[in-house]
């Protein structure tokens, strides 16, 4: 069963920018590894992998396209 990397609720912020993916699509990640940088109007934040496995990016990094809180940014398929 896959796990999801989701934009978390952070205060009153409703939308964020996906600034940079720190790992490539299809790469193996371990739970707790930083995988993506998101930007609110106040700060940049690294999101960590919630599980170990292979990362499948669903939302590309962009300088202008914001995504809503709760958006699934990527999935992580279990190893093997």
PDB file of N, CA, C and O in Angstrom, chain B, residues numbered from 101:
ATOM      1  N   UNK B 101       0.850  -1.183   0.000  1.00  0.00           N
ATOM      2  CA  UNK B 101       0.000   0.000   0.000  1.00  0.00           C
ATOM      3  C   UNK B 101       0.893   1.243   0.000  1.00  0.00           C
ATOM      4  O   UNK B 101       1.858   1.315   0.762  1.00  0.00           O
ATOM      5  N   UNK B 102       0.576   2.212  -0.847  1.00  0.00           N
ATOM      6  CA  UNK B 102       1.404   3.413  -0.933  1.00  0.00           C
ATOM      7  C   UNK B 102       1.013   4.426   0.132  1.00  0.00           C
ATOM      8  O   UNK B 102      -0.075   4.373   0.706  1.00  0.00           O
ATOM      9  N   UNK B 103       1.924   5.338   0.371  1.00  0.00           N
ATOM     10  CA  UNK B 103       1.747   6.412   1.344  1.00  0.00           C
ATOM     11  C   UNK B 103       1.799   7.729   0.555  1.00  0.00           C
ATOM     12  O   UNK B 103       2.352   7.762  -0.544  1.00  0.00           O
ATOM     13  N   UNK B 104       1.240   8.795   1.094  1.00  0.00           N
ATOM     14  CA  UNK B 104       1.183  10.068   0.372  1.00  0.00           C
ATOM     15  C   UNK B 104       1.989  11.156   1.063  1.00  0.00           C
ATOM     16  O   UNK B 104       2.033  11.232   2.291  1.00  0.00           O
ATOM     17  N   UNK B 105       2.625  11.993   0.256  1.00  0.00           N
ATOM     18  CA  UNK B 105       3.251  13.227   0.732  1.00  0.00           C
ATOM     19  C   UNK B 105       2.234  14.331   0.447  1.00  0.00           C
ATOM     20  O   UNK B 105       1.942  14.628  -0.711  1.00  0.00           O
ATOM     21  N   UNK B 106       1.697  14.938   1.508  1.00  0.00           N
ATOM     22  CA  UNK B 106       0.586  15.876   1.408  1.00  0.00           C
ATOM     23  C   UNK B 106       1.006  17.236   1.951  1.00  0.00           C
ATOM     24  O   UNK B 106       1.771  17.317   2.911  1.00  0.00           O
ATOM     25  N   UNK B 107       0.499  18.313   1.329  1.00  0.00           N
ATOM     26  CA  UNK B 107       0.732  19.662   1.864  1.00  0.00           C
ATOM     27  C   UNK B 107      -0.006  19.764   3.208  1.00  0.00           C
ATOM     28  O   UNK B 107      -1.232  19.662   3.244  1.00  0.00           O
ATOM     29  N   UNK B 108       0.728  19.963   4.308  1.00  0.00           N
ATOM     30  CA  UNK B 108       0.082  20.012   5.623  1.00  0.00           C
ATOM     31  C   UNK B 108      -0.570  21.363   5.902  1.00  0.00           C
ATOM     32  O   UNK B 108      -0.235  22.371   5.280  1.00  0.00           O
ATOM     33  N   UNK B 109      -1.495  21.363   6.838  1.00  0.00           N
ATOM     34  CA  UNK B 109      -2.071  22.628   7.314  1.00  0.00           C
ATOM     35  C   UNK B 109      -1.014  23.317   8.165  1.00  0.00           C
ATOM     36  O   UNK B 109      -0.477  22.723   9.100  1.00  0.00           O
ATOM     37  N   UNK B 110      -0.717  24.568   7.841  1.00  0.00           N
ATOM     38  CA  UNK B 110       0.296  25.341   8.567  1.00  0.00           C
ATOM     39  C   UNK B 110      -0.298  26.687   8.922  1.00  0.00           C
ATOM     40  O   UNK B 110      -0.179  27.641   8.154  1.00  0.00           O
ATOM     41  N   UNK B 111      -0.933  26.774  10.068  1.00  0.00           N
ATOM     42  CA  UNK B 111      -1.564  28.021  10.476  1.00  0.00           C
ATOM     43  C   UNK B 111      -2.725  28.357   9.566  1.00  0.00           C
ATOM     44  O   UNK B 111      -3.556  27.503   9.258  1.00  0.00           O
ATOM     45  N   UNK B 112      -2.778  29.623   9.132  1.00  0.00           N
ATOM     46  CA  UNK B 112      -3.892  30.086   8.303  1.00  0.00           C
ATOM     47  C   UNK B 112      -3.591  30.003   6.806  1.00  0.00           C
ATOM     48  O   UNK B 112      -4.410  30.410   5.982  1.00  0.00           O
ATOM     49  N   UNK B 113      -2.420  29.478   6.458  1.00  0.00           N
ATOM     50  CA  UNK B 113      -2.022  29.363   5.055  1.00  0.00           C
ATOM     51  C   UNK B 113      -2.961  28.399   4.328  1.00  0.00           C
ATOM     52  O   UNK B 113      -3.242  27.305   4.817  1.00  0.00           O
ATOM     53  N   UNK B 114      -3.442  28.817   3.156  1.00  0.00           N
ATOM     54  CA  UNK B 114      -4.335  27.963   2.362  1.00  0.00           C
ATOM     55  C   UNK B 114      -3.666  27.416   1.109  1.00  0.00           C
ATOM     56  O   UNK B 114      -4.091  26.389   0.578  1.00  0.00           O
ATOM     57  N   UNK B 115      -2.612  28.099   0.628  1.00  0.00           N
ATOM     58  CA  UNK B 115      -1.935  27.690  -0.600  1.00  0.00           C
ATOM     59  C   UNK B 115      -0.431  27.856  -0.432  1.00  0.00           C
ATOM     60  O   UNK B 115       0.026  28.740   0.292  1.00  0.00           O
ATOM     61  N   UNK B 116       0.342  26.995  -1.109  1.00  0.00           N
ATOM     62  CA  UNK B 116       1.799  27.049  -1.045  1.00  0.00           C
ATOM     63  C   UNK B 116       2.380  26.853  -2.446  1.00  0.00           C
ATOM     64  O   UNK B 116       1.695  26.394  -3.360  1.00  0.00           O
ATOM     65  N   UNK B 117       3.647  27.208  -2.591  1.00  0.00           N
ATOM     66  CA  UNK B 117       4.397  26.914  -3.811  1.00  0.00           C
ATOM     67  C   UNK B 117       5.259  25.682  -3.557  1.00  0.00           C
ATOM     68  O   UNK B 117       5.846  25.546  -2.483  1.00  0.00           O
ATOM     69  N   UNK B 118       5.338  24.794  -4.530  1.00  0.00           N
ATOM     70  CA  UNK B 118       6.296  23.692  -4.477  1.00  0.00           C
ATOM     71  C   UNK B 118       7.572  24.236  -5.104  1.00  0.00           C
ATOM     72  O   UNK B 118       7.649  24.402  -6.322  1.00  0.00           O
ATOM     73  N   UNK B 119       8.575  24.514  -4.273  1.00  0.00           N
ATOM     74  CA  UNK B 119       9.784  25.205  -4.725  1.00  0.00           C
ATOM     75  C   UNK B 119      10.773  24.254  -5.382  1.00  0.00           C
ATOM     76  O   UNK B 119      11.292  24.536  -6.462  1.00  0.00           O
ATOM     77  N   UNK B 120      11.036  23.106  -4.715  1.00  0.00           N
ATOM     78  CA  UNK B 120      12.091  22.220  -5.205  1.00  0.00           C
ATOM     79  C   UNK B 120      11.901  20.811  -4.660  1.00  0.00           C
ATOM     80  O   UNK B 120      11.615  20.618  -3.478  1.00  0.00           O
ATOM     81  N   UNK B 121      12.064  19.836  -5.538  1.00  0.00           N
ATOM     82  CA  UNK B 121      12.117  18.445  -5.107  1.00  0.00           C
ATOM     83  C   UNK B 121      13.564  18.126  -4.775  1.00  0.00           C
ATOM     84  O   UNK B 121      14.459  18.409  -5.571  1.00  0.00           O
ATOM     85  N   UNK B 122      13.803  17.544  -3.615  1.00  0.00           N
ATOM     86  CA  UNK B 122      15.153  17.244  -3.157  1.00  0.00           C
ATOM     87  C   UNK B 122      15.619  15.865  -3.606  1.00  0.00           C
ATOM     88  O   UNK B 122      16.795  15.529  -3.466  1.00  0.00           O
ATOM     89  N   UNK B 123      14.706  15.071  -4.140  1.00  0.00           N
ATOM     90  CA  UNK B 123      15.022  13.749  -4.697  1.00  0.00           C
ATOM     91  C   UNK B 123      14.322  13.631  -6.052  1.00  0.00           C
ATOM     92  O   UNK B 123      13.334  14.316  -6.314  1.00  0.00           O
ATOM     93  N   UNK B 124      14.839  12.767  -6.893  1.00  0.00           N
ATOM     94  CA  UNK B 124      14.270  12.580  -8.223  1.00  0.00           C
ATOM     95  C   UNK B 124      13.081  11.629  -8.191  1.00  0.00           C
ATOM     96  O   UNK B 124      12.970  10.777  -7.309  1.00  0.00           O
ATOM     97  N   UNK B 125      12.200  11.791  -9.164  1.00  0.00           N
ATOM     98  CA  UNK B 125      11.077  10.887  -9.333  1.00  0.00           C
ATOM     99  C   UNK B 125      11.603   9.466  -9.513  1.00  0.00           C
ATOM    100  O   UNK B 125      12.506   9.230 -10.315  1.00  0.00           O
ATOM    101  N   UNK B 126      11.038   8.524  -8.766  1.00  0.00           N
ATOM    102  CA  UNK B 126      11.460   7.128  -8.858  1.00  0.00           C
ATOM    103  C   UNK B 126      12.571   6.751  -7.901  1.00  0.00           C
ATOM    104  O   UNK B 126      12.949   5.583  -7.815  1.00  0.00           O
ATOM    105  N   UNK B 127      13.101   7.734  -7.175  1.00  0.00           N
ATOM    106  CA  UNK B 127      14.189   7.455  -6.236  1.00  0.00           C
ATOM    107  C   UNK B 127      13.681   6.764  -4.979  1.00  0.00           C
ATOM    108  O   UNK B 127      12.525   6.916  -4.583  1.00  0.00           O
ATOM    109  N   UNK B 128      14.577   6.002  -4.367  1.00  0.00           N
ATOM    110  CA  UNK B 128      14.276   5.383  -3.078  1.00  0.00           C
ATOM    111  C   UNK B 128      14.450   6.428  -1.983  1.00  0.00           C
ATOM    112  O   UNK B 128      15.412   7.196  -1.998  1.00  0.00           O
ATOM    113  N   UNK B 129      13.525   6.455  -1.043  1.00  0.00           N
ATOM    114  CA  UNK B 129      13.609   7.362   0.102  1.00  0.00           C
ATOM    115  C   UNK B 129      13.373   6.562   1.383  1.00  0.00           C
ATOM    116  O   UNK B 129      12.749   5.501   1.368  1.00  0.00           O
ATOM    117  N   UNK B 130      13.881   7.092   2.474  1.00  0.00           N
ATOM    118  CA  UNK B 130      13.649   6.488   3.790  1.00  0.00           C
ATOM    119  C   UNK B 130      12.721   7.400   4.578  1.00  0.00           C
ATOM    120  O   UNK B 130      12.734   8.617   4.398  1.00  0.00           O
ATOM    121  N   UNK B 131      11.926   6.813   5.441  1.00  0.00           N
ATOM    122  CA  UNK B 131      11.040   7.608   6.298  1.00  0.00           C
ATOM    123  C   UNK B 131      11.863   8.662   7.026  1.00  0.00           C
ATOM    124  O   UNK B 131      12.894   8.352   7.623  1.00  0.00           O
ATOM    125  N   UNK B 132      11.402   9.910   6.973  1.00  0.00           N
ATOM    126  CA  UNK B 132      12.095  11.011   7.629  1.00  0.00           C
ATOM    127  C   UNK B 132      13.046  11.783   6.739  1.00  0.00           C
ATOM    128  O   UNK B 132      13.511  12.859   7.117  1.00  0.00           O
ATOM    129  N   UNK B 133      13.348  11.243   5.543  1.00  0.00           N
ATOM    130  CA  UNK B 133      14.200  11.980   4.598  1.00  0.00           C
ATOM    131  C   UNK B 133      13.461  13.216   4.100  1.00  0.00           C
ATOM    132  O   UNK B 133      12.278  13.130   3.771  1.00  0.00           O
ATOM    133  N   UNK B 134      14.145  14.379   4.035  1.00  0.00           N
ATOM    134  CA  UNK B 134      13.511  15.534   3.392  1.00  0.00           C
ATOM    135  C   UNK B 134      13.367  15.249   1.897  1.00  0.00           C
ATOM    136  O   UNK B 134      14.317  14.810   1.249  1.00  0.00           O
ATOM    137  N   UNK B 135      12.164  15.504   1.351  1.00  0.00           N
ATOM    138  CA  UNK B 135      11.925  15.189  -0.066  1.00  0.00           C
ATOM    139  C   UNK B 135      11.521  16.389  -0.907  1.00  0.00           C
ATOM    140  O   UNK B 135      11.752  16.396  -2.117  1.00  0.00           O
ATOM    141  N   UNK B 136      10.915  17.418  -0.287  1.00  0.00           N
ATOM    142  CA  UNK B 136      10.434  18.555  -1.067  1.00  0.00           C
ATOM    143  C   UNK B 136      10.463  19.824  -0.214  1.00  0.00           C
ATOM    144  O   UNK B 136      10.284  19.778   1.003  1.00  0.00           O
ATOM    145  N   UNK B 137      10.693  20.948  -0.878  1.00  0.00           N
ATOM    146  CA  UNK B 137      10.652  22.253  -0.216  1.00  0.00           C
ATOM    147  C   UNK B 137       9.401  22.978  -0.690  1.00  0.00           C
ATOM    148  O   UNK B 137       9.170  23.112  -1.892  1.00  0.00           O
ATOM    149  N   UNK B 138       8.592  23.447   0.264  1.00  0.00           N
ATOM    150  CA  UNK B 138       7.421  24.253  -0.066  1.00  0.00           C
ATOM    151  C   UNK B 138       7.607  25.648   0.521  1.00  0.00           C
ATOM    152  O   UNK B 138       8.357  25.832   1.479  1.00  0.00           O
ATOM    153  N   UNK B 139       6.921  26.624  -0.059  1.00  0.00           N
ATOM    154  CA  UNK B 139       7.068  28.018   0.363  1.00  0.00           C
ATOM    155  C   UNK B 139       5.697  28.623   0.642  1.00  0.00           C
ATOM    156  O   UNK B 139       4.793  28.569  -0.191  1.00  0.00           O
ATOM    157  N   UNK B 140       5.566  29.196   1.828  1.00  0.00           N
ATOM    158  CA  UNK B 140       4.379  29.984   2.151  1.00  0.00           C
ATOM    159  C   UNK B 140       4.790  31.442   2.005  1.00  0.00           C
ATOM    160  O   UNK B 140       5.925  31.727   1.626  1.00  0.00           O
ATOM    161  N   UNK B 141       3.892  32.358   2.297  1.00  0.00           N
ATOM    162  CA  UNK B 141       4.264  33.767   2.211  1.00  0.00           C
ATOM    163  C   UNK B 141       5.227  34.159   3.335  1.00  0.00           C
ATOM    164  O   UNK B 141       5.770  35.263   3.323  1.00  0.00           O
ATOM    165  N   UNK B 142       5.444  33.266   4.306  1.00  0.00           N
ATOM    166  CA  UNK B 142       6.309  33.586   5.442  1.00  0.00           C
ATOM    167  C   UNK B 142       7.616  32.814   5.496  1.00  0.00           C
ATOM    168  O   UNK B 142       8.616  33.340   5.984  1.00  0.00           O
ATOM    169  N   UNK B 143       7.635  31.575   5.005  1.00  0.00           N
ATOM    170  CA  UNK B 143       8.851  30.766   5.152  1.00  0.00           C
ATOM    171  C   UNK B 143       8.862  29.580   4.204  1.00  0.00           C
ATOM    172  O   UNK B 143       7.820  29.142   3.717  1.00  0.00           O
ATOM    173  N   UNK B 144      10.075  29.064   3.949  1.00  0.00           N
ATOM    174  CA  UNK B 144      10.227  27.814   3.220  1.00  0.00           C
ATOM    175  C   UNK B 144      10.308  26.680   4.233  1.00  0.00           C
ATOM    176  O   UNK B 144      10.907  26.832   5.298  1.00  0.00           O
ATOM    177  N   UNK B 145       9.704  25.544   3.899  1.00  0.00           N
ATOM    178  CA  UNK B 145       9.662  24.394   4.785  1.00  0.00           C
ATOM    179  C   UNK B 145       9.978  23.134   4.002  1.00  0.00           C
ATOM    180  O   UNK B 145       9.499  22.957   2.882  1.00  0.00           O
ATOM    181  N   UNK B 146      10.787  22.254   4.590  1.00  0.00           N
ATOM    182  CA  UNK B 146      11.050  20.953   3.986  1.00  0.00           C
ATOM    183  C   UNK B 146      10.028  19.955   4.517  1.00  0.00           C
ATOM    184  O   UNK B 146       9.782  19.887   5.721  1.00  0.00           O
ATOM    185  N   UNK B 147       9.437  19.183   3.613  1.00  0.00           N
ATOM    186  CA  UNK B 147       8.556  18.099   4.023  1.00  0.00           C
ATOM    187  C   UNK B 147       9.335  16.797   3.951  1.00  0.00           C
ATOM    188  O   UNK B 147      10.135  16.588   3.039  1.00  0.00           O
ATOM    189  N   UNK B 148       9.091  15.919   4.927  1.00  0.00           N
ATOM    190  CA  UNK B 148       9.796  14.650   5.003  1.00  0.00           C
ATOM    191  C   UNK B 148       8.949  13.510   4.457  1.00  0.00           C
ATOM    192  O   UNK B 148       7.720  13.584   4.439  1.00  0.00           O
ATOM    193  N   UNK B 149       9.617  12.467   4.019  1.00  0.00           N
ATOM    194  CA  UNK B 149       8.928  11.257   3.574  1.00  0.00           C
ATOM    195  C   UNK B 149       8.262  10.609   4.784  1.00  0.00           C
ATOM    196  O   UNK B 149       8.930  10.366   5.789  1.00  0.00           O
ATOM    197  N   UNK B 150       6.963  10.325   4.712  1.00  0.00           N
ATOM    198  CA  UNK B 150       6.274   9.692   5.830  1.00  0.00           C
ATOM    199  C   UNK B 150       6.542   8.188   5.926  1.00  0.00           C
ATOM    200  O   UNK B 150       6.190   7.560   6.925  1.00  0.00           O
ATOM    201  N   UNK B 151       7.162   7.608   4.895  1.00  0.00           N
ATOM    202  CA  UNK B 151       7.442   6.172   4.868  1.00  0.00           C
ATOM    203  C   UNK B 151       8.622   5.919   3.935  1.00  0.00           C
ATOM    204  O   UNK B 151       9.027   6.801   3.178  1.00  0.00           O
ATOM    205  N   UNK B 152       9.160   4.723   3.994  1.00  0.00           N
ATOM    206  CA  UNK B 152      10.243   4.321   3.095  1.00  0.00           C
ATOM    207  C   UNK B 152       9.662   3.696   1.832  1.00  0.00           C
ATOM    208  O   UNK B 152       8.608   3.060   1.864  1.00  0.00           O
ATOM    209  N   UNK B 153      10.371   3.891   0.719  1.00  0.00           N
ATOM    210  CA  UNK B 153       9.936   3.292  -0.541  1.00  0.00           C
ATOM    211  C   UNK B 153      10.406   4.105  -1.725  1.00  0.00           C
ATOM    212  O   UNK B 153      11.383   4.848  -1.631  1.00  0.00           O
ATOM    213  N   UNK B 154       9.703   3.963  -2.855  1.00  0.00           N
ATOM    214  CA  UNK B 154      10.018   4.691  -4.096  1.00  0.00           C
ATOM    215  C   UNK B 154       9.075   5.880  -4.247  1.00  0.00           C
ATOM    216  O   UNK B 154       7.855   5.737  -4.168  1.00  0.00           O
ATOM    217  N   UNK B 155       9.669   7.065  -4.467  1.00  0.00           N
ATOM    218  CA  UNK B 155       8.904   8.308  -4.582  1.00  0.00           C
ATOM    219  C   UNK B 155       8.380   8.492  -5.999  1.00  0.00           C
ATOM    220  O   UNK B 155       9.132   8.363  -6.965  1.00  0.00           O
ATOM    221  N   UNK B 156       7.100   8.793  -6.121  1.00  0.00           N
ATOM    222  CA  UNK B 156       6.480   9.122  -7.423  1.00  0.00           C
ATOM    223  C   UNK B 156       5.928  10.535  -7.301  1.00  0.00           C
ATOM    224  O   UNK B 156       4.937  10.759  -6.605  1.00  0.00           O
ATOM    225  N   UNK B 157       6.567  11.493  -7.977  1.00  0.00           N
ATOM    226  CA  UNK B 157       6.171  12.899  -7.917  1.00  0.00           C
ATOM    227  C   UNK B 157       4.919  13.123  -8.763  1.00  0.00           C
ATOM    228  O   UNK B 157       4.857  12.716  -9.923  1.00  0.00           O
ATOM    229  N   UNK B 158       3.924  13.779  -8.163  1.00  0.00           N
ATOM    230  CA  UNK B 158       2.666  14.071  -8.854  1.00  0.00           C
ATOM    231  C   UNK B 158       2.518  15.552  -9.197  1.00  0.00           C
ATOM    232  O   UNK B 158       1.798  15.900 -10.132  1.00  0.00           O
ATOM    233  N   UNK B 159       3.198  16.430  -8.444  1.00  0.00           N
ATOM    234  CA  UNK B 159       3.099  17.876  -8.657  1.00  0.00           C
ATOM    235  C   UNK B 159       4.511  18.425  -8.866  1.00  0.00           C
ATOM    236  O   UNK B 159       5.368  18.299  -7.992  1.00  0.00           O
ATOM    237  N   UNK B 160       4.744  19.028 -10.013  1.00  0.00           N
ATOM    238  CA  UNK B 160       6.061  19.574 -10.339  1.00  0.00           C
ATOM    239  C   UNK B 160       6.339  20.856  -9.546  1.00  0.00           C
ATOM    240  O   UNK B 160       5.421  21.563  -9.132  1.00  0.00           O
ATOM    241  N   UNK B 161       7.629  21.130  -9.349  1.00  0.00           N
ATOM    242  CA  UNK B 161       8.035  22.389  -8.729  1.00  0.00           C
ATOM    243  C   UNK B 161       7.707  23.531  -9.691  1.00  0.00           C
ATOM    244  O   UNK B 161       7.781  23.372 -10.910  1.00  0.00           O
ATOM    245  N   UNK B 162       7.342  24.693  -9.120  1.00  0.00           N
ATOM    246  CA  UNK B 162       6.953  25.835  -9.938  1.00  0.00           C
ATOM    247  C   UNK B 162       7.224  27.127  -9.177  1.00  0.00           C
ATOM    248  O   UNK B 162       7.135  27.165  -7.950  1.00  0.00           O
ATOM    249  N   UNK B 163       7.555  28.177  -9.908  1.00  0.00           N
ATOM    250  CA  UNK B 163       7.759  29.484  -9.290  1.00  0.00           C
ATOM    251  C   UNK B 163       6.467  30.279  -9.182  1.00  0.00           C
ATOM    252  O   UNK B 163       6.439  31.330  -8.541  1.00  0.00           O
ATOM    253  N   UNK B 164       5.397  29.791  -9.801  1.00  0.00           N
ATOM    254  CA  UNK B 164       4.175  30.594  -9.817  1.00  0.00           C
ATOM    255  C   UNK B 164       2.876  29.829  -9.578  1.00  0.00           C
ATOM    256  O   UNK B 164       1.864  30.445  -9.243  1.00  0.00           O
ATOM    257  N   UNK B 165       2.874  28.514  -9.740  1.00  0.00           N
ATOM    258  CA  UNK B 165       1.641  27.741  -9.582  1.00  0.00           C
ATOM    259  C   UNK B 165       1.486  27.237  -8.149  1.00  0.00           C
ATOM    260  O   UNK B 165       2.176  26.306  -7.733  1.00  0.00           O
ATOM    261  N   UNK B 166       0.580  27.855  -7.400  1.00  0.00           N
ATOM    262  CA  UNK B 166       0.349  27.451  -6.023  1.00  0.00           C
ATOM    263  C   UNK B 166      -0.573  26.248  -5.955  1.00  0.00           C
ATOM    264  O   UNK B 166      -1.395  26.028  -6.844  1.00  0.00           O
ATOM    265  N   UNK B 167      -0.427  25.466  -4.879  1.00  0.00           N
ATOM    266  CA  UNK B 167      -1.310  24.322  -4.640  1.00  0.00           C
ATOM    267  C   UNK B 167      -1.944  24.484  -3.263  1.00  0.00           C
ATOM    268  O   UNK B 167      -1.379  25.128  -2.378  1.00  0.00           O
ATOM    269  N   UNK B 168      -3.113  23.898  -3.095  1.00  0.00           N
ATOM    270  CA  UNK B 168      -3.862  24.036  -1.851  1.00  0.00           C
ATOM    271  C   UNK B 168      -3.350  23.092  -0.769  1.00  0.00           C
ATOM    272  O   UNK B 168      -2.785  22.038  -1.058  1.00  0.00           O
ATOM    273  N   UNK B 169      -3.560  23.494   0.483  1.00  0.00           N
ATOM    274  CA  UNK B 169      -3.314  22.618   1.616  1.00  0.00           C
ATOM    275  C   UNK B 169      -4.138  21.352   1.397  1.00  0.00           C
ATOM    276  O   UNK B 169      -5.294  21.426   0.981  1.00  0.00           O
ATOM    277  N   UNK B 170      -3.548  20.199   1.675  1.00  0.00           N
ATOM    278  CA  UNK B 170      -4.221  18.925   1.475  1.00  0.00           C
ATOM    279  C   UNK B 170      -3.922  18.277   0.137  1.00  0.00           C
ATOM    280  O   UNK B 170      -4.295  17.126  -0.087  1.00  0.00           O
ATOM    281  N   UNK B 171      -3.251  19.000  -0.764  1.00  0.00           N
ATOM    282  CA  UNK B 171      -2.897  18.444  -2.065  1.00  0.00           C
ATOM    283  C   UNK B 171      -1.879  17.326  -1.901  1.00  0.00           C
ATOM    284  O   UNK B 171      -0.920  17.460  -1.139  1.00  0.00           O
ATOM    285  N   UNK B 172      -2.084  16.223  -2.613  1.00  0.00           N
ATOM    286  CA  UNK B 172      -1.118  15.127  -2.618  1.00  0.00           C
ATOM    287  C   UNK B 172      -0.015  15.493  -3.598  1.00  0.00           C
ATOM    288  O   UNK B 172      -0.264  15.600  -4.799  1.00  0.00           O
ATOM    289  N   UNK B 173       1.205  15.687  -3.099  1.00  0.00           N
ATOM    290  CA  UNK B 173       2.333  16.078  -3.921  1.00  0.00           C
ATOM    291  C   UNK B 173       3.031  14.878  -4.548  1.00  0.00           C
ATOM    292  O   UNK B 173       3.553  14.960  -5.661  1.00  0.00           O
ATOM    293  N   UNK B 174       3.034  13.766  -3.824  1.00  0.00           N
ATOM    294  CA  UNK B 174       3.728  12.563  -4.291  1.00  0.00           C
ATOM    295  C   UNK B 174       3.181  11.355  -3.548  1.00  0.00           C
ATOM    296  O   UNK B 174       2.525  11.481  -2.513  1.00  0.00           O
ATOM    297  N   UNK B 175       3.464  10.188  -4.098  1.00  0.00           N
ATOM    298  CA  UNK B 175       3.151   8.943  -3.390  1.00  0.00           C
ATOM    299  C   UNK B 175       4.461   8.189  -3.186  1.00  0.00           C
ATOM    300  O   UNK B 175       5.433   8.386  -3.915  1.00  0.00           O
ATOM    301  N   UNK B 176       4.461   7.334  -2.189  1.00  0.00           N
ATOM    302  CA  UNK B 176       5.622   6.498  -1.904  1.00  0.00           C
ATOM    303  C   UNK B 176       5.146   5.047  -1.886  1.00  0.00           C
ATOM    304  O   UNK B 176       4.366   4.634  -1.027  1.00  0.00           O
ATOM    305  N   UNK B 177       5.639   4.292  -2.860  1.00  0.00           N
ATOM    306  CA  UNK B 177       5.306   2.873  -2.932  1.00  0.00           C
ATOM    307  C   UNK B 177       6.249   2.104  -2.015  1.00  0.00           C
ATOM    308  O   UNK B 177       7.429   2.441  -1.929  1.00  0.00           O
ATOM    309  N   UNK B 178       5.754   1.086  -1.336  1.00  0.00           N
ATOM    310  CA  UNK B 178       6.623   0.327  -0.444  1.00  0.00           C
ATOM    311  C   UNK B 178       7.785  -0.312  -1.184  1.00  0.00           C
ATOM    312  O   UNK B 178       7.669  -0.636  -2.366  1.00  0.00           O
ATOM    313  N   UNK B 179       8.914  -0.497  -0.492  1.00  0.00           N
ATOM    314  CA  UNK B 179      10.068  -1.125  -1.140  1.00  0.00           C
ATOM    315  C   UNK B 179       9.710  -2.540  -1.605  1.00  0.00           C
ATOM    316  O   UNK B 179       8.875  -3.227  -1.018  1.00  0.00           O
ATOM    317  N   UNK B 180      10.378  -2.936  -2.682  1.00  0.00           N
ATOM    318  CA  UNK B 180      10.151  -4.293  -3.193  1.00  0.00           C
ATOM    319  C   UNK B 180       9.108  -4.272  -4.181  1.00  0.00           C
ATOM    320  O   UNK B 180       8.763  -5.315  -4.737  1.00  0.00           O
TER     321      UNK B 180
END
